[in-house]
């Protein structure tokens, strides 16, 4: 009977130690995932800001191109009027 109690106590203690080790590993994994999530959040914010700058630059370039196209059409109209008046 005494041997049985010793084995049972050893098994219970072993299971308790295994449970504690498992909880420690789980806690470490959670901390690691939280760090990775924060890193991803920072990367996302950096990408968002970079994309905003790129979009602003592209919008400015498009506005310049539109102005140039408008200017070219105005010159064509003036040339057309000049040719019509010259006939």
N, CA, C and O atoms as CSV, one atom per row, in Angstrom:
chain,resi,resn,atom,element,x,y,z
A,1,UNK,N,N,0.820,-1.187,0.000
A,1,UNK,CA,C,0.000,0.000,0.000
A,1,UNK,C,C,0.867,1.255,0.000
A,1,UNK,O,O,0.560,2.246,-0.663
A,2,UNK,N,N,1.969,1.185,0.769
A,2,UNK,CA,C,2.861,2.332,0.867
A,2,UNK,C,C,3.515,2.616,-0.489
A,2,UNK,O,O,3.702,3.772,-0.867
A,3,UNK,N,N,3.853,1.564,-1.205
A,3,UNK,CA,C,4.463,1.714,-2.529
A,3,UNK,C,C,3.460,2.332,-3.485
A,3,UNK,O,O,3.825,3.147,-4.332
A,4,UNK,N,N,2.209,1.952,-3.353
A,4,UNK,CA,C,1.145,2.472,-4.206
A,4,UNK,C,C,0.969,3.973,-3.978
A,4,UNK,O,O,0.828,4.731,-4.937
A,5,UNK,N,N,0.976,4.401,-2.736
A,5,UNK,CA,C,0.856,5.821,-2.414
A,5,UNK,C,C,2.035,6.603,-2.975
A,5,UNK,O,O,1.860,7.711,-3.483
A,6,UNK,N,N,3.212,6.046,-2.889
A,6,UNK,CA,C,4.410,6.710,-3.393
A,6,UNK,C,C,4.322,6.884,-4.906
A,6,UNK,O,O,4.629,7.952,-5.437
A,7,UNK,N,N,3.906,5.834,-5.586
A,7,UNK,CA,C,3.757,5.903,-7.044
A,7,UNK,C,C,2.683,6.918,-7.413
A,7,UNK,O,O,2.878,7.733,-8.315
A,8,UNK,N,N,1.560,6.869,-6.722
A,8,UNK,CA,C,0.466,7.809,-6.982
A,8,UNK,C,C,0.927,9.249,-6.745
A,8,UNK,O,O,0.649,10.131,-7.558
A,9,UNK,N,N,1.624,9.489,-5.643
A,9,UNK,CA,C,2.133,10.825,-5.326
A,9,UNK,C,C,3.121,11.290,-6.395
A,9,UNK,O,O,3.095,12.447,-6.813
A,10,UNK,N,N,3.983,10.387,-6.827
A,10,UNK,CA,C,4.966,10.709,-7.866
A,10,UNK,C,C,4.262,11.068,-9.174
A,10,UNK,O,O,4.647,12.022,-9.850
A,11,UNK,N,N,3.233,10.305,-9.525
A,11,UNK,CA,C,2.478,10.567,-10.755
A,11,UNK,C,C,1.772,11.919,-10.666
A,11,UNK,O,O,1.777,12.692,-11.624
A,12,UNK,N,N,1.172,12.197,-9.525
A,12,UNK,CA,C,0.468,13.471,-9.351
A,12,UNK,C,C,1.462,14.633,-9.432
A,12,UNK,O,O,1.204,15.633,-10.102
A,13,UNK,N,N,2.588,14.494,-8.751
A,13,UNK,CA,C,3.602,15.553,-8.791
A,13,UNK,C,C,4.138,15.724,-10.220
A,13,UNK,O,O,4.309,16.848,-10.691
A,14,UNK,N,N,4.399,14.612,-10.899
A,14,UNK,CA,C,4.875,14.658,-12.291
A,14,UNK,C,C,3.869,15.339,-13.200
A,14,UNK,O,O,4.233,16.164,-14.039
A,15,UNK,N,N,2.597,14.989,-13.029
A,15,UNK,CA,C,1.553,15.608,-13.850
A,15,UNK,C,C,1.456,17.100,-13.546
A,15,UNK,O,O,1.245,17.912,-14.448
A,16,UNK,N,N,1.609,17.452,-12.285
A,16,UNK,CA,C,1.577,18.873,-11.910
A,16,UNK,C,C,2.724,19.641,-12.531
A,16,UNK,O,O,2.543,20.746,-13.042
A,17,UNK,N,N,3.910,19.048,-12.485
A,17,UNK,CA,C,5.079,19.689,-13.088
A,17,UNK,C,C,4.888,19.838,-14.598
A,17,UNK,O,O,5.212,20.878,-15.171
A,18,UNK,N,N,4.360,18.788,-15.238
A,18,UNK,CA,C,4.111,18.847,-16.685
A,18,UNK,C,C,3.091,19.943,-17.013
A,18,UNK,O,O,3.233,20.657,-18.005
A,19,UNK,N,N,2.057,20.069,-16.164
A,19,UNK,CA,C,1.045,21.105,-16.390
A,19,UNK,C,C,1.661,22.485,-16.251
A,19,UNK,O,O,1.353,23.386,-17.033
A,20,UNK,N,N,2.525,22.659,-15.268
A,20,UNK,CA,C,3.190,23.954,-15.067
A,20,UNK,C,C,4.091,24.279,-16.252
A,20,UNK,O,O,4.095,25.407,-16.747
A,21,UNK,N,N,4.852,23.290,-16.702
A,21,UNK,CA,C,5.729,23.488,-17.867
A,21,UNK,C,C,4.900,23.856,-19.091
A,21,UNK,O,O,5.272,24.745,-19.857
A,22,UNK,N,N,3.773,23.167,-19.272
A,22,UNK,CA,C,2.888,23.454,-20.403
A,22,UNK,C,C,2.353,24.881,-20.333
A,22,UNK,O,O,2.304,25.567,-21.354
A,23,UNK,N,N,1.956,25.335,-19.157
A,23,UNK,CA,C,1.447,26.705,-18.981
A,23,UNK,C,C,2.538,27.734,-19.274
A,23,UNK,O,O,2.274,28.774,-19.878
A,24,UNK,N,N,3.764,27.435,-18.842
A,24,UNK,CA,C,4.882,28.345,-19.105
A,24,UNK,C,C,5.124,28.451,-20.609
A,24,UNK,O,O,5.313,29.546,-21.137
A,25,UNK,N,N,5.116,27.319,-21.289
A,25,UNK,CA,C,5.302,27.326,-22.752
A,25,UNK,C,C,4.179,28.103,-23.433
A,25,UNK,O,O,4.434,28.888,-24.346
A,26,UNK,N,N,2.951,27.892,-22.999
A,26,UNK,CA,C,1.806,28.595,-23.569
A,26,UNK,C,C,1.940,30.098,-23.340
A,26,UNK,O,O,1.687,30.896,-24.243
A,27,UNK,N,N,2.337,30.475,-22.133
A,27,UNK,CA,C,2.518,31.895,-21.817
A,27,UNK,C,C,3.606,32.510,-22.709
A,27,UNK,O,O,3.441,33.619,-23.217
A,28,UNK,N,N,4.708,31.789,-22.895
A,28,UNK,CA,C,5.785,32.281,-23.760
A,28,UNK,C,C,5.318,32.444,-25.199
A,28,UNK,O,O,5.673,33.417,-25.864
A,29,UNK,N,N,4.514,31.486,-25.686
A,29,UNK,CA,C,3.994,31.586,-27.047
A,29,UNK,C,C,3.071,32.789,-27.189
A,29,UNK,O,O,3.110,33.485,-28.203
A,30,UNK,N,N,2.246,33.036,-26.183
A,30,UNK,CA,C,1.340,34.187,-26.218
A,30,UNK,C,C,2.143,35.485,-26.263
A,30,UNK,O,O,1.830,36.383,-27.045
A,31,UNK,N,N,3.174,35.586,-25.429
A,31,UNK,CA,C,4.023,36.788,-25.442
A,31,UNK,C,C,4.694,36.971,-26.795
A,31,UNK,O,O,4.780,38.087,-27.307
A,32,UNK,N,N,5.170,35.871,-27.371
A,32,UNK,CA,C,5.820,35.931,-28.677
A,32,UNK,C,C,4.831,36.400,-29.749
A,32,UNK,O,O,5.172,37.218,-30.603
A,33,UNK,N,N,3.616,35.878,-29.696
A,33,UNK,CA,C,2.595,36.292,-30.667
A,33,UNK,C,C,2.218,37.760,-30.485
A,33,UNK,O,O,1.968,38.460,-31.466
A,34,UNK,N,N,2.175,38.228,-29.254
A,34,UNK,CA,C,1.867,39.637,-29.010
A,34,UNK,C,C,2.960,40.526,-29.594
A,34,UNK,O,O,2.661,41.563,-30.188
A,35,UNK,N,N,4.213,40.136,-29.434
A,35,UNK,CA,C,5.321,40.899,-30.005
A,35,UNK,C,C,5.225,40.924,-31.530
A,35,UNK,O,O,5.403,41.970,-32.155
A,36,UNK,N,N,4.944,39.768,-32.118
A,36,UNK,CA,C,4.826,39.700,-33.575
A,36,UNK,C,C,3.659,40.550,-34.062
A,36,UNK,O,O,3.756,41.205,-35.100
A,37,UNK,N,N,2.562,40.541,-33.319
A,37,UNK,CA,C,1.395,41.342,-33.687
A,37,UNK,C,C,1.738,42.827,-33.649
A,37,UNK,O,O,1.337,43.583,-34.533
A,38,UNK,N,N,2.480,43.243,-32.623
A,38,UNK,CA,C,2.911,44.637,-32.534
A,38,UNK,C,C,3.825,44.994,-33.701
A,38,UNK,O,O,3.698,46.075,-34.277
A,39,UNK,N,N,4.743,44.098,-34.055
A,39,UNK,CA,C,5.633,44.339,-35.190
A,39,UNK,C,C,4.834,44.482,-36.483
A,39,UNK,O,O,5.099,45.369,-37.294
A,40,UNK,N,N,3.861,43.607,-36.662
A,40,UNK,CA,C,3.024,43.674,-37.856
A,40,UNK,C,C,2.259,44.995,-37.880
A,40,UNK,O,O,2.124,45.614,-38.935
A,41,UNK,N,N,1.760,45.424,-36.732
A,41,UNK,CA,C,1.042,46.695,-36.646
A,41,UNK,C,C,1.931,47.861,-37.034
A,41,UNK,O,O,1.504,48.753,-37.767
A,42,UNK,N,N,3.172,47.861,-36.545
A,42,UNK,CA,C,4.106,48.931,-36.911
A,42,UNK,C,C,4.399,48.909,-38.406
A,42,UNK,O,O,4.429,49.957,-39.053
A,43,UNK,N,N,4.613,47.724,-38.950
A,43,UNK,CA,C,4.876,47.607,-40.390
A,43,UNK,C,C,3.680,48.102,-41.192
A,43,UNK,O,O,3.843,48.794,-42.196
A,44,UNK,N,N,2.488,47.750,-40.750
A,44,UNK,CA,C,1.282,48.187,-41.440
A,44,UNK,C,C,1.178,49.704,-41.419
A,44,UNK,O,O,0.866,50.318,-42.440
A,45,UNK,N,N,1.436,50.316,-40.261
A,45,UNK,CA,C,1.370,51.770,-40.160
A,45,UNK,C,C,2.406,52.434,-41.058
A,45,UNK,O,O,2.109,53.419,-41.733
A,46,UNK,N,N,3.626,51.891,-41.066
A,46,UNK,CA,C,4.662,52.439,-41.946
A,46,UNK,C,C,4.262,52.329,-43.410
A,46,UNK,O,O,4.435,53.270,-44.184
A,47,UNK,N,N,3.722,51.164,-43.783
A,47,UNK,CA,C,3.291,50.973,-45.162
A,47,UNK,C,C,2.168,51.938,-45.523
A,47,UNK,O,O,2.151,52.497,-46.620
A,48,UNK,N,N,1.232,52.130,-44.598
A,48,UNK,CA,C,0.108,53.033,-44.835
A,48,UNK,C,C,0.606,54.458,-45.078
A,48,UNK,O,O,0.156,55.130,-46.006
A,49,UNK,N,N,1.532,54.908,-44.242
A,49,UNK,CA,C,2.076,56.258,-44.410
A,49,UNK,C,C,2.835,56.391,-45.730
A,49,UNK,O,O,2.713,57.397,-46.429
A,50,UNK,N,N,3.617,55.368,-46.060
A,50,UNK,CA,C,4.359,55.385,-47.319
A,50,UNK,C,C,3.392,55.416,-48.515
A,50,UNK,O,O,3.618,56.138,-49.485
A,51,UNK,N,N,2.318,54.627,-48.431
A,51,UNK,CA,C,1.345,54.589,-49.509
A,51,UNK,C,C,0.632,55.933,-49.644
A,51,UNK,O,O,0.342,56.369,-50.758
A,52,UNK,N,N,0.349,56.591,-48.522
A,52,UNK,CA,C,-0.270,57.913,-48.566
A,52,UNK,C,C,0.624,58.899,-49.302
A,52,UNK,O,O,0.151,59.655,-50.149
A,53,UNK,N,N,1.917,58.895,-48.982
A,53,UNK,CA,C,2.869,59.792,-49.660
A,53,UNK,C,C,2.923,59.485,-51.146
A,53,UNK,O,O,2.934,60.395,-51.975
A,54,UNK,N,N,2.956,58.201,-51.481
A,54,UNK,CA,C,3.012,57.803,-52.890
A,54,UNK,C,C,1.751,58.264,-53.618
A,54,UNK,O,O,1.830,58.786,-54.731
A,55,UNK,N,N,0.592,58.073,-52.992
A,55,UNK,CA,C,-0.668,58.483,-53.615
A,55,UNK,C,C,-0.714,59.993,-53.814
A,55,UNK,O,O,-1.171,60.468,-54.853
A,56,UNK,N,N,-0.247,60.745,-52.828
A,56,UNK,CA,C,-0.231,62.204,-52.946
A,56,UNK,C,C,0.664,62.630,-54.098
A,56,UNK,O,O,0.299,63.495,-54.895
A,57,UNK,N,N,1.841,62.013,-54.180
A,57,UNK,CA,C,2.774,62.317,-55.263
A,57,UNK,C,C,2.158,61.974,-56.620
A,57,UNK,O,O,2.276,62.743,-57.574
A,58,UNK,N,N,1.511,60.834,-56.699
A,58,UNK,CA,C,0.867,60.421,-57.954
A,58,UNK,C,C,-0.252,61.379,-58.325
A,58,UNK,O,O,-0.395,61.736,-59.495
A,59,UNK,N,N,-1.047,61.799,-57.352
A,59,UNK,CA,C,-2.120,62.756,-57.617
A,59,UNK,C,C,-1.561,64.075,-58.144
A,59,UNK,O,O,-2.120,64.668,-59.066
A,60,UNK,N,N,-0.463,64.527,-57.558
A,60,UNK,CA,C,0.166,65.762,-58.027
A,60,UNK,C,C,0.671,65.609,-59.459
A,60,UNK,O,O,0.519,66.515,-60.278
A,61,UNK,N,N,1.268,64.464,-59.753
A,61,UNK,CA,C,1.753,64.215,-61.115
A,61,UNK,C,C,0.596,64.171,-62.100
A,61,UNK,O,O,0.696,64.710,-63.202
A,62,UNK,N,N,-0.502,63.530,-61.710
A,62,UNK,CA,C,-1.673,63.479,-62.595
A,62,UNK,C,C,-2.246,64.871,-62.847
A,62,UNK,O,O,-2.643,65.186,-63.969
A,63,UNK,N,N,-2.289,65.698,-61.813
A,63,UNK,CA,C,-2.795,67.060,-61.970
A,63,UNK,C,C,-1.913,67.834,-62.940
A,63,UNK,O,O,-2.423,68.571,-63.785
A,64,UNK,N,N,-0.602,67.676,-62.831
A,64,UNK,CA,C,0.325,68.350,-63.745
A,64,UNK,C,C,0.108,67.875,-65.179
A,64,UNK,O,O,0.082,68.680,-66.110
A,65,UNK,N,N,-0.044,66.583,-65.348
A,65,UNK,CA,C,-0.276,66.024,-66.694
A,65,UNK,C,C,-1.594,66.542,-67.260
A,65,UNK,O,O,-1.667,66.884,-68.440
A,66,UNK,N,N,-2.632,66.604,-66.433
A,66,UNK,CA,C,-3.923,67.122,-66.905
A,66,UNK,C,C,-3.803,68.577,-67.327
A,66,UNK,O,O,-4.384,68.980,-68.334
A,67,UNK,N,N,-3.060,69.365,-66.573
A,67,UNK,CA,C,-2.859,70.762,-66.945
A,67,UNK,C,C,-2.130,70.871,-68.274
A,67,UNK,O,O,-2.476,71.699,-69.117
A,68,UNK,N,N,-1.118,70.030,-68.454
A,68,UNK,CA,C,-0.369,70.037,-69.717
A,68,UNK,C,C,-1.272,69.657,-70.891
A,68,UNK,O,O,-1.206,70.273,-71.955
A,69,UNK,N,N,-2.106,68.654,-70.697
A,69,UNK,CA,C,-3.018,68.224,-71.762
A,69,UNK,C,C,-3.992,69.354,-72.088
A,69,UNK,O,O,-4.260,69.638,-73.256
A,70,UNK,N,N,-4.521,69.999,-71.041
A,70,UNK,CA,C,-5.429,71.125,-71.265
A,70,UNK,C,C,-4.749,72.236,-72.037
A,70,UNK,O,O,-5.348,72.837,-72.929
A,71,UNK,N,N,-3.501,72.512,-71.698
A,71,UNK,CA,C,-2.735,73.548,-72.391
A,71,UNK,C,C,-2.541,73.187,-73.861
A,71,UNK,O,O,-2.672,74.044,-74.735
A,72,UNK,N,N,-2.231,71.928,-74.131
A,72,UNK,CA,C,-2.042,71.478,-75.521
A,72,UNK,C,C,-3.335,71.647,-76.312
A,72,UNK,O,O,-3.306,72.119,-77.448
A,73,UNK,N,N,-4.468,71.268,-75.723
A,73,UNK,CA,C,-5.747,71.431,-76.420
A,73,UNK,C,C,-6.042,72.906,-76.690
A,73,UNK,O,O,-6.570,73.247,-77.748
A,74,UNK,N,N,-5.704,73.776,-75.746
A,74,UNK,CA,C,-5.908,75.207,-75.970
A,74,UNK,C,C,-5.060,75.692,-77.142
A,74,UNK,O,O,-5.523,76.487,-77.959
A,75,UNK,N,N,-3.830,75.216,-77.223
A,75,UNK,CA,C,-2.969,75.602,-78.353
A,75,UNK,C,C,-3.538,75.090,-79.671
A,75,UNK,O,O,-3.509,75.797,-80.679
A,76,UNK,N,N,-4.056,73.860,-79.666
A,76,UNK,CA,C,-4.680,73.324,-80.887
A,76,UNK,C,C,-5.864,74.192,-81.315
A,76,UNK,O,O,-6.030,74.481,-82.500
A,77,UNK,N,N,-6.688,74.609,-80.344
A,77,UNK,CA,C,-7.840,75.454,-80.654
A,77,UNK,C,C,-7.391,76.785,-81.250
A,77,UNK,O,O,-7.979,77.265,-82.219
A,78,UNK,N,N,-6.350,77.378,-80.670
A,78,UNK,CA,C,-5.844,78.646,-81.193
A,78,UNK,C,C,-5.304,78.475,-82.605
A,78,UNK,O,O,-5.522,79.318,-83.476
A,79,UNK,N,N,-4.589,77.357,-82.821
A,79,UNK,CA,C,-4.067,77.107,-84.171
A,79,UNK,C,C,-5.193,76.871,-85.161
A,79,UNK,O,O,-5.130,77.326,-86.304
A,80,UNK,N,N,-6.232,76.155,-84.717
A,80,UNK,CA,C,-7.381,75.900,-85.607
A,80,UNK,C,C,-8.083,77.201,-85.977
A,80,UNK,O,O,-8.443,77.406,-87.136
A,81,UNK,N,N,-8.276,78.074,-85.003
A,81,UNK,CA,C,-8.919,79.369,-85.244
A,81,UNK,C,C,-8.054,80.204,-86.183
A,81,UNK,O,O,-8.564,80.883,-87.074
A,82,UNK,N,N,-6.761,80.146,-85.976
A,82,UNK,CA,C,-5.852,80.912,-86.841
A,82,UNK,C,C,-5.909,80.435,-88.280
A,82,UNK,O,O,-5.862,81.246,-89.204
A,83,UNK,N,N,-6.010,79.138,-88.480
A,83,UNK,CA,C,-6.095,78.595,-89.831
A,83,UNK,C,C,-7.430,78.955,-90.471
A,83,UNK,O,O,-7.491,79.255,-91.664
A,84,UNK,N,N,-8.505,78.923,-89.676
A,84,UNK,CA,C,-9.824,79.255,-90.194
A,84,UNK,C,C,-9.885,80.738,-90.586
A,84,UNK,O,O,-10.472,81.092,-91.608
A,85,UNK,N,N,-9.278,81.591,-89.768
A,85,UNK,CA,C,-9.252,83.014,-90.065
A,85,UNK,C,C,-8.367,83.326,-91.251
A,85,UNK,O,O,-8.624,84.291,-91.971
A,86,UNK,N,N,-7.351,82.550,-91.469
A,86,UNK,CA,C,-6.414,82.757,-92.564
A,86,UNK,C,C,-6.954,82.299,-93.887
A,86,UNK,O,O,-6.401,82.668,-94.923
A,87,UNK,N,N,-7.981,81.533,-93.906
A,87,UNK,CA,C,-8.519,81.021,-95.182
A,87,UNK,C,C,-9.291,82.007,-95.895
A,87,UNK,O,O,-9.804,81.725,-96.978
